[in-house]
Amino acid sequence: MSPLSPPGTHTATPSGAPIAPLRVALIGWGAIARRFVELLAERNGQRVTICAVCLPAGVPAEDIPHGASVVTEPAGLATARPEIVIEMAGRGAVAQWGEAALTHARAFVAASTSAFTDDALLARLVKTAEDQGSQLVIPPGAVGGIGALVSASALALDEVCHSIVKPPGAWRGTAAETLVDLGALTEATAFFNGTAREAAQQYPQNANVTIITALAGVGLDQTRVMMVADPATTRNQHIIHASGDFGVLDFTIQARPLASNPKSSEMTALGLVRFVENRFRPLVR
């Protein structure tokens, strides 16, 4: 893994004026966090500093980025002084770290959006962001084209549907194993049809992204979700359909699974990289 800029280093503008690296704190150090750091280092090694990695007390801090401190309590973010805090540790971490992140940083990016099946938590974090002048950010996750749905929602939406199609192996360790024989499937088989709230509650690792779609459009209880195990695919597919006063929107993403975690997509890490890069790019896209 290429090192990111260590604390205290600076790049410079063409005029020679120093630019301090963007300070980013990570909550969690799993497959997505590691891939995110790897991609950032390859693309922007001198523009970003991982200033802290937030982990539960007692968890080994192995191979964390050079110069990053280990923070075990939310109050420790005050000392780390991040500009952005990115959560990639599971929905329990959103509740644990969210208010401190919004207090001590300009932005808190919550990747584990299944946490927002708890309406009270979402309202509390939005209120904290408002009070602190910071931002709670819902990243695009595995659905990179979600901006189109956000724009469409400025007018009335009639329906939003989100289908998730993954290889059977990506559903192992979930409730899908009690509904279908994942090892014996010979064709695509739907095993869930419900709302985004239900999907994210029952399948938080696989259907986390449906909350992103729901918050972009018609809400958790109006967004329809279907989940499918397909032995013929090797990709994690997300198929979005929406209709309303704007017209009709249909798009499909076939994302490569992370090699270290087939439940997650490469697009999840890439979307977080894009968010961070847009904080210092002269051209935002």
N, C-alpha and C positions, 0 to 999 in steps of 0.2 A: 504494500500500500504506500503510495507516495505521501510524504508528509505535507500537511497544511502549514500555513505560516505560523510559526511559534509566537507566543505573546511578546509584544514589544517590537516586532519588526514592522516595517512600513514599505509600501510601494510609493511611487511618485507619479505625479501628473507630468505631461510634456514640459510644463514650465518648471518642474523640479520641486513643486510643493508636495510634501509627504501626505500620503493617504493611509490612515490607520486601517488595518484589516477589520472587516466586519466580525464582531464577536457573536458566536453562536453557541448556545448550550443545548445539549441533547439529553432528553429523558429516555433512558433505555440504551442498551448496547447489544441489540440483536441483529438479525440478518438484514433488515431494512436499514438500520442505522449504519451498519458497516458498509453496505453498498453505497449509501448516500455519501459518506465520507470519502470512499474510494473515488466516486465520480467527481466530487468537488475538488479533490486533490489533483486529479488529472486535468481538470479544466480551469481551475482558479486557485492554484496553490498559494499564491501570494495575496489573494484578496479576502480570504476567510480564515479566521482562527476559531477552532473548536476550543472554547475557553473552559468548558465544564462538561462532564458526563454525570448525569444524575442516576444513582443506583440505590437500591435498598441496602441498608447497613448489613455488612457481612458478605455481600455478593462480591466475588473476586473481580477486580477491575483489570481484565487481561487485554493487552494490545490496544488500549485506548490511545487516541491521538496524542502525539508529543506535545507536552506543555499543558494539557487539559487537567484541571483539578477534578477530584471525585467529590460530588456533593450527595449527601445522604438524607438531608432534611430540606424541605422547601425554603426555610429561612436562609439557607446557605446560598441561595441565588443572589442575595444582596451583595455578598462578597465577590462572587464570580463576575458580576457586572455584564451580563449578556445584553445584546441588543435584540436578539431573537432567541426564543426558546422553542425547540421542536420536540414534540412528544412522539415516541415510537415504542411505547412499552406496554400497551394494553389499556383497556378502557378504565381500569381502576386508577391508573396514573393520571388521567385527566382530572378526576376529582381531587386527587391528592396534591397535585402540583399546579393546577390551573390558576388559582387565585394569586399565588406567589409569583408565578411567571408573568401574569398580567400586571402585577405591581412593580416588578423589578426589570421588566423588559418592554420594548416598544410593541412587540408582537409575540403571541403565543399560538403556535401552529399545532393543532390537535389532529394527529393522523388516525388515532383510534376513535373514529367518529361514532362507533356504536355506543359510546358513552352517552351520546345525546338522545338515546331513547329515554333518558331521564330528563324530562322537560324542565324540572326545577333546577337541575345542574346547569343546563344551557342558559336559562334565564339568569342564574346567579353569576355565571362567568361573563355574560353580556353586560350585566350591571357593573361588574368589577371593571371591565374594559372601559365602559363609559365613565366611571368615576376616576379612573387612573389616566385617561387619555391614551390608552393603548388599544391594540386590536386583537380580537379572537379570530383566527384565520382557519377556515375550512379548506384544506388542500384538495386538489382534484383527484388524489388517490390514483386508482387504476383507470379512471375515466377521464382521459385527458381533454376531451372536447366538451367538458361540462359548462364552459363559459357560454356556449350557445344556448343552453337551457336556462341559465341565469338571465340572459338577455331576453329570451322569449317570455319569461315569467313576469316581465314588466306589464304585459297584457294578460287577460284571463286565459288560463290553461284548462282544457277539458279533461285531459288524462296524461299520465306519465307512467310508462311501464319499463321495468328494468329486468332483463333476463341475464342470468349468470350461467355460463356453460364452461365446465372444467373437466379435466380428466378424472376418472374415478379415484385415483390416488390422492388428488387434492382434497377430497372429501373425507379421507380417512381420519379417524379421531373425532368425528362430528356425529350429530344425531342422524345423519344420512345413513350410517352403517346399520341403524335399526330399522330403516325403511326399505332399503334395497340391498341386494347382494352385490357390493361393488366389484368384487373379484370375478363375478360371473356375467357381467353385462356384455351384451353383444351389439347393442344399439343405444342411442341417446335416450335417457330415461329421466323424466321430470319427477322429482320427489318432494318439491315444495311449491306452493302457490299461496301467497298471502300478501301482507303489507310489508313495507320497508321496516317498520318498527318490529314486527314479528320476526322478520328475517334476521335483523341485526341482533335481536335478543337471543335467538336460538342458534345462530351461526356467526358469532362476533368476529372470528378471524376471516371467514370467507365472504360474508355479506356486509362487512363494515362499510364498503363502498356504497351500498344502497342508501345510507344516511346522507352521503354527499349528494346523491341524486335527489333525495327527498327534500333536503334543505334548499337545493337550487330551484325546486319546482313547486309541487303542490302539498308538500308536507309528509310526515311520516306515516300517517294513517290513510292517506289517499293514494300514495305511490304503490303500484302493484309490482310484485316481485315474483319471478319464477326462477327456480334453481334446477340445474340439469347436470347429470353425470354422463359424459360422452366418451366411450372408449376409443373413438375415432379421432379425437383431438389431442394435441399436445400443448395447446395454448389455453390461457385463461381468457375466455371471451366475455365481453360485456356488450349487450345489445340494448340500446336505449330508443324508445319511441315516445314521442310527445306530440300532442295536437292542441290547438287553441286558436285564439284570435290572430296570432302571428302567422299561422299556417301549420305545416307538419314538419317534424324533425325526426329523422332516423339516422342513427350512426352505430357502427360496430367497431369495437377495438378487440383485436386478438393479440394479447400481450404475452410475451415470454415470461414464464414463471421464474422467480428467483431460484438460482441453482441450490441455494442453501435453505430455501423454504418454499415449497411448491404451492402453499396456500396464498402466497403474496406474488404480485406481479412486478416486473422490472419498472413498469410505468409509475408505481407508487414512489419509488426512490427518485425517478427522473422528475416527477412533478415537484418534489421537495427541492431538488436542485434548481429547477427553473424559478421557484419562488425566491430562493436566496439570491440567485444571480440577478433577478430583477430589482433587488434592493440597491445594486451599485452599477448596473448597466446604463450607459448613456442612451441606449435604445431599448425600451421596454416592449416585450412582445409575449 
